[in-house]
Amino acid sequence: MIAWLRWYFTLGFVAALALPWTWRIFRTLPTRGVFFARVLGWFGWGYAFWLAGVLGVTPITAGGAWSTLLSVAALSAWALRSPEHRRAFWHEMRARWRLLLLGEGLFALAFAGWAVVRAAHPDILGTEKPMELAFINAILRSPRFPPHDPWLAGYAIAYYYFGYVLTALLALATGTPGPVAFNLGVATIFGLAVAGAYGVVFDLLARDGAQAPRSVYFAAGLGPIFAFLVGNWEGFLEILHRKRVFWQATAVGWRSTFWHWLAIQNLEEPPLADPSGWMPPRYWWWWRASRVIRDTNLAGGHQEVIDEFPFFSFILGDLHPHVLALPFVLLAVGLALVLFHLVRRRAPEALAPEAWLTHPLAQARAFVRAVFEDTPWWIWPWVLGGLAFLNAWDFPLALALNTAAFGLALVWRGWPWRWAAGFAAMWGMVTALFGALLYVPYSWSFDSQARGLLPNVVNPSRGAQLWVMFGPLWVPLFAWLGIAAWQAWRAGRGRVWRQALAITLGLVLALWLASWLQAAAIVAVLPWLSPRGEAAAQAYLSTYAARDFTHLIRAGLRRQVLAWAGTGFLAGLFALALGYAWDALRRARAHSSGSASTDPRTAFVALLVAWGAFLVLFPNFFYLWDHFGTRMNTVFKFYYQAWVLWALAAAYATWHLRAVAARAAVVLGLMLGLVYTGFGLADRLNSPRETWTLDGSAWLQRSAPDTWAAIQAIQAMPLGVVLEADGGSYSEYARISTYTGYPTILGWLGHESQWRGGTEEIGTRPEDIKRMYTSNHWDEVLTLLTRYRVRYVVVGPLELRRFPRAARQFEGRLPVLGRFGDTTVYVVDYEK
């Protein structure tokens, strides 16, 4: 409780310091950004702390953390540097006191609520949690940035680690141990995300934050519900499955046409439990909701696909980059809305091509002064560039959204489409360039595993599985846009919607042709170019278990035809959103007032829907070529962002639905999604109250007290390299480096090879560790200890399991730091 209070009041202090410059940035929005003050302040504080650590200006200590908070105060002082700004700030904040209290209360409630959920299952055990704790502890122990890699001694972390810097920053400032900071970090992200989603939806619904009707305050609550509280429909299907719905008992067992057609793993297996209960019987049954999209190769072999959504991530409790970035993705959406309003209101109405061609720099300066005026333009490259540091997948997607909002606003302002698109693209490139420059110290030490795009010609997502995945969001979106299209058609405005459909079909056809042309180039052309090309072609064919290109064509086309519904639904949603935005634009240009469709915010919401549809549609044809070799990670990251964008749009759409049948359908879809929420929370809260704690290391203290005592002893010593047994990913190995933050020679091999795009840096480390624990030649052992600058040697149960000889390998040869039951820690004293 004390740790939670320190964390909460520290974040509150940061929010208060950041409120003036948050107000300065978000002045075009009804809320004036009050729901983003905590997020933006934490982001700015973290950036200053990281940059100071890179430059060696401040130490990575509590004092260094608090000293860099002055940067946030300095930005606020700059924002209020004139008497006019100070008067405007205080006037607008007094007028929005309800929003200030609501934002604080909403964050506090969500932060406290999820801290309780984490306290019920706090163990940092399994999935990605050990890796995430290792990063946090490594940052806490690093003397400067970039932080050392806790699982590869001698190297810096080769991953997007800014989210862990932010978590460690709060841990340092509040004196919170890493295992407690981990769970508070999960609760913090949940609280910030809930508040951010509420703020964005409020800004989309309200015209005036100071005098918004009470109904808007309630309606904005749909934002966090759709985005972070509702689950997909797999939870409801779990209940039907347990109740044996759609199953028939036969002489040879249970059979079901429906469940085999749906083809979701585990659910196509016959029900085993007594149908009288309600809770799904499988251990971690809620995991299946993140795997409803099912891919197989042409031989029928399973290919893993991840389709997480935010509520699943939070009940799982991993503090992975895609979760850490959630509040900042919402911040990027808020900035896109700000940019849309700024450009729409302030950009020059008339375009002068000759002036731009003859004096481009002068015209650019005039444009920036006119549009941004008293809004700092550098906030876009700073925040969007920071997304690459938080979660690299979010950077291009958020940049594209902001660029599209910029272009849409120019068109709304009256610019020709071609000039608007070109100018927006130029803005996007300049923003990306400046964003990269602001994070150069990170870019130098980061090595992306991405190697390009590969075509997906075998596994388009099926329509039924997409409805299970996105059903709670699709019902309001299709209802809202479908009704709007029908009304426009009846009013004689159907031409715009037909054109939108034609553009969408052209886009889908282009993606389809491009994917098959690239597949043909890989399989039929590359082998003629070089032996490496032949190997690449065979590797691509083996991904799908295809015998040859003919087999790939026949089987791939057959699958694409059979899965037409999935692509059709996505194309339909994209076309509806495009048609809605286009129709609203034409009506606005014709000065047709008095209709919601002429409100520019409706076009922005349609943009969110269209961009989300494209993100889900794209992996039907292409995926990022990475360490995994399939579209697993692309689906994961693209669907995750689409969920957030669609959730915001679904909240807006629900509020604007007037038809009783449509509202009833939305409520039904939402309730089916909340089945997962209710049963998932019940499962996670089902633990003995006496074990509830925020300390993620409590399980280790109970189950392995000797190991924990050794960890405490090492933590009390100066920073140094630890020798411990190495093991595979998702194993119990690397536990000393994980909980101390001290670097070990090698932790999880699979993760290190994934982060670094290969095993070059890893080299002979697995063999060297084995030799240090088992070699009969002490000189060889000493040489290896010296090579890696090992300071502490651990011999515990895991080492003895792999290397039985380790029990006597170091006795009498190295000083003993301590004996802790079944674990002994030795010290390598290089002075002796």
N, C-alpha and C positions, 0 to 999 in steps of 0.2 A: 504493500500500500504506500509506503514512504517513497519507494522508487517511482511508482506511478505519479504521485503528487509532484515530485521534483521534476519529472519529465513533462508533466502537464503545464506547470507554471513556467518552466523554461520556454516551452513552445509558445505559451501565451505572451511572455515578455517579447519574444522574437516577433510575434504577430503585431504587437503594439508598436514596436520600432519600425516595422515595415509598412504599416498602414498608410502613412503619407505618400510614399512613392508608389504603392499599389494603387491608391486613389488617383495619382497622376497618370498612370498608365491606362486605367480602366474608366476614365471619365466619360466615355461615350456610352457606357452601359448603365442600366438602371441601378444595379447594386453598387456601382463604383468599385467593384472588385473586393468587397469586404470578405467574401468567402475564400479569396485567394491570398489574403495577407500572410497567413501562416505558411502556406506553401512557398510563396515567393520569398518571404524572409528566410526560411530554412534553406532554400536554394541559394540565395545570395550569400548567406553566412557560410554555407558549405563550399561555395566557389572560392570565396576569400580565404578560407581555411586551407583548402587544397592548394591554391596558387602560392600562398605563403609557405606552405610546406615544401612545395617544389623548389621555390627560390631560396629556401633556407632562412627565411625572414623570422619565422616563429617556430618554436618546437612543437612536436606532436604531443602536447600535454594539455591539462585543464586550463592552465594559464594562457597557452597559445590559442586554445579554443575561444576563451572569453575575449581575448584581445582582438581577434578578427571580427568579433561581433560589432566592433566600432564601424566597420564598413557599411553595415546595414543602417546604422544611425546616421552615417554621413550621407547616404543616398536620400534618406528622409529629410535631412537638413537641406540638401540641395533642392528637393521637391517643394519645400516650403520657404525658399529663400527670399521671396518677395512678400510684402504685406498683403497684396491681393490674393496670392495663393493661400496664405495662412487663413485669411478671412473666408475664402471659398471652401477650404477644407473643413474648417470647424462648422460652418453653416451646413454643409452637405452631410457631415457626420451626425450632427444633431438631428437633422431631418430624417436620418436613416437609423435612428437608435434601435428600432425594432429589428432591423436586419442585423445590426451588430450583435444584439443579444441572441438572436436566433442562430447566427453563425457560430457563436461561442457555445451555445447550448447544444447545437447539433453535433459539433465536433466532440464536446465533452461526453455526450451520451454515447456516440459511436465508439469513441476511444475507450471509454470505461467498459462498454458492453463487450467489445472484442477482447479486451484484456481479460475479462472473465472467461470467455471461450478459450483463450490461450492458456489460462491458468488451469483449466480442466484437463488439458492435454499439452503440457509444456515441453515434453521431451524433445530435445534436439537429436533425433534419432531417425534414420531412414531417409529415403528420397534425397533431396539436395541439401537438406538442413546442415549436415556436417561441413560441407563445402562453404556454405554461407557464413556459418559461425567462424570457420577458419579465416575467412577474409576479414570479418569484423575484428577478430582478435589480432590478426596480423597488422591491421592498420593501427590498432591501439598500441602495439609494441614497436612499430616502425619508428626509427629516429627521424626520418624525413620521407617525402614522397618522390617518386612512386613507391608504394609500399612493397615490401618483399613478398614473394610468393611463399606461403607457408608450406606448400607441398612440392616445391622445387627449389631447394636452397641455391643461392647464388643468382637468382633471377627475380625480376619484378613481376607482379601480377599481370597476366596477359589476358585480361577480360575487362568488360565494362564494369568498373568498380565504384562509380561515383555514388551510387545508392548506399554502398557499404561505408563510404566516407561520411555520408550524412548521418547514418546510424551511429557510427563510432564517434562522430562529433558530439552528438547528444549524450552518448555514454561518458565521454570525457568531461563534458561540461557539468554533468549531474553526478559524477562519481559512481556510475552504474556498471557492474561487471558485464562482460560480454554476453554470457548466457541469459541474463535478465534483459539486457538491451535488445537481444534478438526478438524476444516475445513482445516487448514494448514496441519494437520497430514494426512488427506485423500489425499491432493494434493502432499505431500511429498512421500507417498507410491507409488502413480501413477508415479511420476517422477523417483524414484529409480527403480521401476519395469521396466519401459520402457528402461532406460539405461542398466539395468542388462540383459534384454533379448537381446538387441542389442549386448552387449559384448559377451554373450555366443555364439550366432550365428556367429559373426565375428570370434571367436576362432575356430569354427567348419569349417568355410569356408576358412580362410586364412592360408597360410603356414608361412608367415613372416609379422608381424605387421608393420614393418618399411617400407616394400616395397610391400604391398598388392596392387593388381590392383584396379583401380577405381570401377570396377564392383562389387567387394566384398563389398565396402562401401555402395553401394546401396542395394545389396542383403541382407546384414545384417539387413536392415530396415524391412524386412519381419518378423523378430522375434517379435518385439513389436506389429506389425500389427496383426499377427495371435494370439498372446498371450493376448493382452490387448485392442485392438481397434475393432476387429471384434466381432460381435455377432453371435448367432446361427441363424438357418433359421426360427425361429418362427416369427421374425419381417416381413419377406417376406410373410409368410402365413397370417399374420394379414392384409396385403394389399390385398391379394387375397380374403380373407374373406369379407373385406369391399366392394370389387368390385363385390361380389356375384359370383365369379368364382366357378364352380362345384356345384352351387345351382340351383335347378329347382323349379319354382313356380307351385304349384298344387292347387287343389280346397280346400285342408285343410291346406295350408300354404307352407312354404319353406321346401324342402327336399334335402338331399345330401348323397349319398352313400360314397363319398370320405371322407367328414369331420367326419362322424360317424365311418368310418373305422380307421381314424387317431386317433380319440378319445383323442384330447387335449382339456382340459376344456376351456369353453367359445367359442372355435372355432367350436364346434359341435352344438352350438346354432344358430338359424337363424339370419342372419344379420339384424340389425335394422336401421342403419344409411343410409342416402342418399348416394348412390354409387358414386356420382359425386366427392366426396372428396377423399383425400389420407390418411390423418392422422387417425389412428385407433381411434374410438370414445370413447372407455371405459376410465374411470378414471384410471390412472396408468396402461394402457394397457401393458406396457413393463414388468410389473411384471410377466405376464404369461410365459415369456420366461424362467423363473427360475423354472417352474413347468410343463415341457413338458413330463417328465416321469410320467406315471399315474399308480398307484397301486390301486387295489380294493380287498376287502376280498371276500370270497366265496358267500356272500349274495349280492354282488354288492356294498357294502358300500365303500365310498371313504377313502383311506389311504394316508395321505400327504407324498409327496416325494419332496425333495429339490434338484434341479440340477443347482445351480448357476454356472456362469462362470465369469471371472474377469471383463469384461466390464459391466455386469449387476451390480456387486458389486459396481463399481465406480459410476455409475449413481444413484444407490440407496443411496450411500454416507455413509453407515454404516462403522464404524471403528472397526470392529469385528476382533478377532484374526486371522481368516483365511485370512483376507485382510492384516492386519498388517504384517503377516509373508511372504507375497509374495516376497519382495526383498531378504529375507533371504533364502527362498526356492531356488531362482535362484542362490544365493551365494553357497548353498549346491550343486546344479548342477555343478556350476563352479569348486567347490572343487572335485567333482567326476571326472571331466575331468582332473584336475591336477593329482589326484591320479592315474587315468588310465595311463597317460603319464609317471609319475614317476616310477610306478611298471613295466610297459612295457619296459622301457629303462634301468632300473637300477637293477631290481631283478636278483638274480643269475640264470643263464640259466640252470644249472644242479642242480637237487635236490639230497641231500644226506640224505636219511631217517635215516640211522644209526646215523649220527651226531645229527640230530634233536631229536632222541629218547634218546640218551645218554647225550647230553649237550643242552637241550632246551633253557635255558636262554642265554647262550653264543651265540647260533645260532640266537636267536631273536634279541639280541643286534647288532650282525653283520648285520642282515637283515635290521634293522632300520637305521643303519649308512650308509649302501650302498644305500638304496632307498631314504631316506629323506635327507641325507647329510646336505645341508645348508637350507633345508625347515623345518620349525618347525612342528614336527609331532602332537603336542598338539592342533594345530588349528582344527583338525577334531573333537575330543571330545568336544572342547570348542564351536564350532559353531553348531554341530549337537545336543549337549546337550542343547544349547540355544534354539533350535527349540521347544523342549518340553516345555520350559518356555514361548515361544511365542504362540504356538498352538500345543497342545500335539499330535494331529493327524499327524502332519508333521514329528515328530521325527522318528517313526519307518519306515515310508515310505522313508524318506531321508537317513536314516541309511541303509536300504535295498538297495537303489540305489547305494550308495557309496561302500557297501560290494560287490554288483554284479560287479561294475566297477573294483574293486580290483581283484576279481576272474577272470574276463574276461581278464584283463591284464596279469595275471599269465599264463593263457592258451596261450595267444598270445606269451608270452615269451618262451613257450615250456614245461610248467609244465603239468603233467598228469591231466585230469579232476578231478579225485577224490581228489588228493592232493591240487589242486587249490581251489576246493570248501571247503575242510576242513580248509585250511589255511585262506581263506577269511572269513569263519564263525568265526574262532578264532579272527581274526582282528576285526570283527564287534562286538563281545562280549566284547573284551577289550576296544574298543572305547566307547561302551555303558556304561560300568562300569565307566570309567574315566569321561565321560560326566555327569553321575549321580552324581559323587563325586563333580564336580565343581559347582553343583547347589543344594547341600544338604539343604541349608537354605530354598529354595523354596519347595523342596520335603517334608520337615517336615510339612509345613502348607497346603499342597495340598491334597485333598481327591478326587480321581477319582470316577466318577459315573459308569465307565465301570465294568461290572460283568461277562464278558466272551463273547463267540460267540453263536449265535442261528442260526439254519438252516432256509433258505428261500426256501421253496418247493412250493410256490404258485405264486410268483410275479417275474418272470424273466423279464428283460427289453425287450420291443418289438423292433424289428429291425427298423421299420419305425420311431419310436420316437427317437431311438438312432441316426438315420441319421439327424433328425431335430436338435438334440442336438449338434452333432459333425460334421455335414456335411462339413463345411468349412475346417476342419482339415483332415477329412477322405479322401476327394478327392485327395489331393496331396500325402498322405501316401499310399493309395491303388494304385494310379497310379505309383509311384516310385517303390514300392516293387513288384507290379504285373509285371511291365515291366522287372525288374531285374530277377524275377523268370522265366519269359518266355525266356529271353535271356540265362539264365543258362541252361534251359531245352534244348534249341536248340544247346547249346555248349556241351551237353553231361554231364552236372553236375547236373542232376535232382535228383540223389540219395540222396544228402544232403537235398534237399528240401522235399523229401518224408519222410526222417527220422524226419525232423522237424515237419512235419504234424502228423506223428505217435506219437511223444512225446506230441504234443499239444492235440491230441485226448485222449491220456492217462491221461493227466492232467485234462481235462474237465470231463472225466469219473470218475476219482478219486474224484473230487470235488462233482460231482452229487451223487455218492454212499455214500460219507461221510455225505452229507447233509441229505439224507434219513435215513441213519443209526442213526444219531443223533436224527432226528425227531422220529424215532421208539423208541429209548431209552427214550426220554422225555415222549412220550404218552403211550407207552406200558410197559415200565420197571419201571419208577419212581413210578407209583401208587402202585406197589407191595412192595416198599421199606419203605415208611412212609406216614403218612397223608400229610406231606408237599409236598411229591412227587406227590400225587394226586392233590393237589392245583396247583402245577407248571404245571402239564399236562393240567389241565383245563384252566389255564391262557394262555398257548401256543395255545390250540385249539381255545379259544375265540379270540385271536389276528386275526385269519383268519376266524372267524365265522364258524368253522367246527363243525359238530355235534359229530363226533367221528373219530377214526383213519382211518376207511374205507372210510369215506367221504373225509378226507384229502388226502388219496392216490389217489382216483379216480379223484377228481377235480384237485388236484395238478399236477398229471401226464398229464391230458388233457391240462392244461394251459401251461405246459412246452413244450408239443408237438406243440401246436399252436404258441408258441413264439420262435420256433426253430431258426428263422432268426436272432434274436438279439444275441443269443449265438453263432450262426454260424459266423456272421460277426466278432465278437470279437475274436473267436478262429482262424478265418482265418487271421486276422491282426497279432495275436500273432505268428502264424506259419510262416507267411511271414517274420516277423522281425527276428525270430529265425533262419530261413533258410538263410536269408541274412547274418547275423553275422557269422553263421557257414561256409557258402561258402567263405566269405571274409577271415576267419581264415585259412581255408584249402589252399586257394590260396596264402596267405602270407607265410605259412609254405613251400609251394612249390616254393617260390621265384618268383612268377608270378608278375612281375612289369609292370608298364605302364597302369594299369587300376585303375579307381576310387575305385573299389570294394576291392582293396588291401590296400587302405588307412585305417589305424587303426581307424580314426575318424568315418568312416562309421559304424564300428562295435559298437562304442559308441552310435551313433544315433539310430541304430537298437535296442540297449539296452533301450533307452528312449521309443521307440515305444512299445517294448514288455512289459516293466514295466507298461506303461500306459494302455495297453490292459488288463493286469492282474488286475490292480486296478478297471477297469470297469467291468470285468468279475466276480470278486470275489463276489460282492453283489448279483449276480444272484443265489448264493448258500448259502452264509452266511452273517450275519450282526452282528455288535457289539450290545450286549445287554446293553442298557442304559436306561435313564429316559423315553425315548419316546416309547420304546417297539416295534418299527418297524424298518425297514431298512432305514428310512428317513435320519437320520444323517450320516449313513455309505455311502449311495449314494452321499449325499452332499459333504462330505470331500474327498472321493475317486475320484469322477468325477472331482472335482475341481483341484486336483493335476494332474490328467490325462490330463486335458485341457492344463495346462502349459507345461507338458512334450511333448505332441503331437504338441503343437504350435511351440516349438523349432525345433522339428523334421520336421514339415511341411515346415518351412522356408528353412531348409536344402534341403529337398526333392524337393521343387519347383525350387530351383536354379539348381539342377542336372537333372531336366527333360529336355529332348531334343525334344521329339515328339511334333509336333504342336498341335495335337488333345488333348494330355494330358495337355499341357499348357493352351489351351483354356478352358478345363474343370476346371482347377484350378482357372483361372480368373473368370469364371462364378460362381463357388462355393463361391469364396471370395466376389464377388459383391453381391450375395444374402445375405451373412452374414453382409455386410456393410449397407444393408437396415435397419437393426435393429439399427446400430450405428447412421446413419443419422437421422432417425425419433426419436430415443431415445434422442439424443442431442437436437433436435428441441423442443421436449417436455419439457426437463429440463431447457432450456434457455428461455422458453416462460414465462417470468415474468416481471413486470414493472422495468425498469432500476433504478428508484429512490429508490427501495428497495434492490438493490444489495449491499451486505456487506459480510464480512467474519465472522461477529459476530453471532454465532449460537443462542445467547439469544435474538436477536433483536425482534423475534416474541413474546416472553414473555413480553418484555418491552412495546410492542405496545398493546398486548391483555390484559395483566394483570399488569398494572403499580403498583398497590398496592402490589401485591405479589412480584414484583421485588424490590420494596423499602424495603420490609421486608427482602428479601434475602440479600440486600446490608447491612442492619443494622446488621444482624447476622454475616455476613462475617467480619465486623469491630470488632467483639468481640472475646475473646479467644475461642479456640477449645472446643467444648462441645457437648453432646448428645442432639439431637433435638427430641421433641415429635411432630409428625404430623400424620394426618390420614393415615392409610395404605390402599392399594388397590391392585387389581390384576395386573398381568403382562400386559405390553403394555397399561397401563392406564396413566392418568395425575397425579396420586398420586406419592408421594415421590419427589415432585418437589423441596422442600426446601433442602433436603440432596443432590439431584442431582446437584443443582447449587451452593451450598456452599461447598460441599465436606465434610460437618460435618456428623457424623454418626447419623442415626435415628434408632429407636427401630426396625422397620420392614419396608422394602420397598416393592419390588415386590415379593410376596410370592412364586409364581411359579419358578422364577429364583433362589431364595435362596434354595429352595428344590432341584432344579436340580443341582446346584453347589455342594451341600453338600450331595447328595445322599439320601435325606430324610428330615424329619422335626424335628429330635431330637434336634438340636441346636435352632430351632425356638420356640419349646415348646409352652407356653401359650401366646406368645406375642400378637396375634390378640385379644384375650380376654382381656388381660391386657390394651392394648391401648383403647379399648372400655370402660373399667371400669374407666380409668383415665379421660376420657372425659364425662362420664355419671353418675358415682357413686354418691349417695347421702351422702356418708360418707367420709368426708375430710381426716380422718385419713387413710383410705384405699388408697385414692389417693396419699397422701403424702408418704405412705409406698412404693407404686409402683414407684413413682418418684425417691425415694431414691434408690430402688433396681436397677434401670437402670441408675442411676447417671444422670438424665435428667438435662440439664442446661437451655434449651430454649424450651418454649411451644408456639406453633403456633395455632392460631384460625383464620382460613380464610374460604373462600367459600367452599373448599372441606371438611373441618372439620364440618362446619355447615350443609352441605348436608348430611353427614353420622350421625352426632351427634348434633341435634339442641340444645340440652341442653348445649353444649360447650360454647355458647355465654355468659353464666353467671357462668360457672363452676369455673373460676379462678379469677374473679373480686373481688378485695378487699383482696385476699388471697396471690397473688403473685405480686411482683413489675412489672410494665409495662416497657418493653424496648422501645416500641414505638407503636403508632397507625397509621396505614397506610391505610386510607380509610376503605375497608372491611376486612382488616387483622390486627390482634393485636398479638404482640409478648410479651410474659412474660418471666421473668428471675427467675430461682429457685436459691435463695441465701441460701446456706447451712449454712453459718456462722450465719444467723439470725434464 
